[in-house]
Structures are given as C-alpha cells and as structure tokens.
Amino acid sequence: MSNSTSNKLNQALKKALISTTGILVVLILWHTLSKKYHPLILPSPQATWTALIKLWDSGQLWINIVITFRRTFVGYAAALGFGLITALILKASRLLQDLLRPIITVIQIIPPVIWVVLAVIWFGISADLTPVFLIFIVTFPIVFINIFSGLESIDLKLVEMAVFYRCSKTKVITEIYFPALVPHLVSAVSLGLSFAWKSTIFAEFVGSSSGIGFALSMANANLETEKLFAWTIVLILMMLVFEYGFLVPLNKRVTRWKQHE
C-alpha cells in the first residue's frame, strides 16, 4: 500500500471516528436531558426508537417516504426543465430578459409561506398539487439564475472562432457550451434540491393529507412527541444519504472533470 493511499485511509478513519464520537455525545446528552423533562417535552432515545420501529412495522414509514420523494422529484424535475428552457430563451432575447427578469426576481423574493397559503387556496388540501406547486415555484428561480449565469459566462470569442472555422453545432455545444454549463447545472441541482426537500416537507405539513410533512403535522397535533422525533430522524437520515450518496460524489466528479480539461 502506497503512502498516499495509507494517508487517505487514515484521514478517512480519523474523520469517521470524530463523527461517531460527536453522534455518541449527542445521544448521551439527549438521554441525560430526557430524564429531567416530561416525555411530552423531550422523549428519550429509547422511546423515539420504539416509535420508529412502530412506523416501520405499520408500513407508514416507507409509504410516506415514497410519497414525499415522488413529489420532490416531480416538482424539481419540472423546475429544472422549465428553468433551463427559460434561461435559454432569455439568453437569446434581450427584450424577454428585460420583460421577465423582474418577474422572476419577484417570484424569488416572495416567502414560501405566502406561496403555500396561496397554493392551499387555489388547489386545496390536494394529494399532490399543493406540494408540487410549492417545490416548483421555490426552486425555479434558483435553477434559472444558476443556468443563466452559466450561459453568461460562456466566452463568445470561442463561439465566434468556432463559427469562423466552421465547427459543427454538435462540437460547439459539447466543447464550449457544455463545459461552461456543467458547474452551474451541478450548483443548481445541489442548491435547488436542498430547497426542494424543505419545501416538500413544509407544503405537506401545511397543505397536504399525506407524506412525511403530514405525518409530522399529525404527530404534532396529537402531542406524540416521540413520533415527531422519529420522523425528524428519518428526514435527517434521508438528507444525509442524499448528500453523501449523490451530491458529494457528483461535485467531486465535476471537480475532477474540470481539472482534467
């Protein structure tokens, strides 16, 4: 084993040990404090674990995870596609830029709580429309701004040179446009999806009758604090899996790709 590989392994083990120690400290502190407060205020780790097992056994855990994931995917996929198309259209027309950029800015600065209230008024406590609408309206400006920034960063001199030498459109797209857009697309995906998850939970909490957000709302209404903590742990685990299973590898891959250009 080379020194480089050995050092990387040692660093990974050290990082894992520190992270594990931090989690253990939180669990010990949580256990200690739970003895001093009523379970309604702070349930113990054991009570939370029992609630989590009950959710698993009842089937509600996976049902609500799938519902929330589906809504997040649909809403964000729509925002990603529409944001990409809008950025391309506005980049090609100065008139449309002047016309639509202020509207997109207004959409972005309106707080999500206002959008979710409007969505409930417009769509009611529906199965999917209210959460999907909130995800779309919150993440669309993020996607648009990142992709438009990528388009703005493209070196027009390179494009002009490619046209002068009669390069094919495919080569211009793959060799000039795509490399410039990829980092901005990754940024849009990373930032937008974090907002999408939060928007889904918020919309389900306020304006839905299913999903993890609704389950949190019901636990809160019924004063089932151990269920509230159990669902919170589920959300944390989902975000960690998504972050370190998808976003971190994606960012590393893009970084390596840019370095090898």
N, C-alpha and C positions, 0 to 999 in steps of 0.2 A: 504493500500500500504506500503510495507516494505521500510526501509531507503535506502537499496541498490538500489531498483527499482526507488525510488524517486530521488536519486543522479544521476543515469544513465539518467533519463528523463531530469533533469535539465542541465546536461552536454550536452545532445543532443540538447536541445533548445538553450543553450548558443552558441554552435558551429554553429547551423543554423542561429542564429541572426548575429553572426560575419561574416559568409559567405555572407549573404544577404546584410549586410552593405557594405562589400567590393565590391560586384557587383554594388550596387547603386552608390558608389563613382566613380567607373569606368565609369558608364553610364553618370553621371553628368559631369565628366571631358571630356568625349567624346563629349557630347552635347555642352559644352562650347568651346572646341577647334574647333569643326566643323563650328562654326560661324565665326572663324577667318581665315579659309582656304577655298579655292575653293573646291566644291563638288568632283571635279576630284581627288583632293589630299586626302581629308578626308570627306566622305559623313556623313550626320547626322544620328543619330539613327533612326529618322523617315523615312528617305529615304531608309535606309537599311531594315527596317521593311516592307516598301511598296514593295521593290524588293523581299523580302522573300515571301510575300503574292502572288505576281505575279507568282513566281516559283511554289507555291502550286497550284494556280488556273490553271496554264497551264499543270500541271501533270508532269513537268520535275523534280520536286523535288524528288518524290518517284521513278520515273523511274531510275534516276541516282544513288540514294541511293541503290536500289536493285542491279544494275549492279556492283557497287563498292563492295558491301557486298558479292556478289556471287564470284567475282574474288578473294577477300581476303580469303574467305572460301576455295575455290578450291586450291589456291596456298599454303596456310598454311597447309591445310589437307595433301597435297602431301609432304610438307617439314616435317611435324610431323611424317607421316608414314615412309618415307624414312630415316629420321634421326634416328628413333627408330630401324629400321631394320639394318641400317649401324652400329649403336652403338653395337648392339647385336653380329653382325658378327665380328666386330673388337675386341670386348672383348674376343671372342673365339679364335682369331688367332693373335699371336704376329707378324707374318710375314706381315699380312694385316695391322696391326697397323703401322708398320714401313714404309709400302708402301704408305698408303693412308692418314695418319695424316698430312704430309706436304702438300698434295694436298688440303685437307680441310682447312688448315691454309691459303693457298694462296687464295682460294675462299673467305675466310672471310675478308682478308685484302684488296682485290680489292674494290675500292669505288663503290657504287651503280650507280653513274653517268656513269661509264665505262660499267657496265653491261647493263644499259638501252640503251646506244648507240649501243652496240653490238646486243641487242635484236631487235632494230629497223632495223638494217642492216640485221639480219638473218630472222626476221619474218615480217618486215614491220609494217605499222600502222594498225595492225590487230584488230579484235574485242576483243580477249581475250589473245592471246598467249604472247604478249609483257608484259602486266602487270602480268600475272600469272607466267611467267618465272622469272621476277624480284623478285616477292614475294618469290618464291621457292628458288632462288639462294642466297638471302639475309638472309632468316630465317633458311635454312637448317643447316648451321654451328652452329647457336645458339642452335637449338634443339639437334643436335648431341653432342655438348660439355656438355650440361646440363645432358642429359641422360647417356652419357659415364661416367661423374663424379659420377652419382648415382650408376652405376654398379661398379665403382672402390671403392665406399665407403662401399660396402657390406662386412660384416665380414665373411671371408672364413672359420674361425673356426666354426661358427654357421652352415655353409653349410656342413662342414665335420662331425660335430656332428649329424646333421640331417641324413646324409647318413649312419653313423655308427649305428644309432638307426632305420634305415630302414623306415624313414618317407616317405610318398608318395610324388611324384613330385608336386602334387597339393598343398600339405601342405607346401612344401619348397617354392614354388612360392608365395603363399598367406601370409605365416608367416614370410618369410625372404626377398625375392626379392621385393615384392610389397611395404611393409612399407619403405624400403630403397629408392625405386624409386619415390614414390609419391611426396615428396617435390621437387625433381628435375624436375619431369614432370610438376608440377604446375609452377615452375620457368620458364621452357621452354615455357609453354603456355603464361604466363604473359609477359615475355620479348619478346618472338617471335612475339606475336600478335601485340604489340605496334609497332614493326619494320614492320610488315606486312601491317598495315594500312598506315603508312607513305610511304612504298614502292609502294603500290597501287596508292595512290594519285600522287606520283612523276612519275610513269610509265604512268598513264593516262594523266598527264599534258604534257609529252614529246612525248609519243608514242602510243596514242590511239585516237579513234574518238567517244568515249562515256564515261560515268562515271563522277563522281564529279571532278576528276582531269582535264578532258577535258573541263568541264563546267567552271572551274577556268581559264583554258588557254584561252577559248573563251572570257570570261569577261575581262581578261587582254588585249587581242588583240584588243577588241572593245572599250577599255577605259571605261568600265562600272564598275566603282569602287564600286558602291553600290551593284552590283551583286557579286563582288569579296568578299565584306564584308559579304554579306548574306550567300554565300557558306562557308565562313570561320566559321561563327556562327553555321551552320549546322554541320560542321566537329567537332567543339568543343563540341556541344551537343551530337553527336554520341559517341565521345570518353568518355565523362562523364557518359553517360548511360552505356556504355560497362564496364568502370572502376568500377563504384559503383553498377551496377546491376549484374555484373558477376564476375569480378576479385577479388574485395574486399570480397564478400561473400565466394568465393572459397578459398581464402587464410585463412579466419577466420575458415572455416570448417576444413581445413587441419591442422591448428594450434591446434584446439580443439581435433581433432583426435589423433595428436601426443602426446598431453598432457595426454590423457586417455589410451595411450598404456602401 
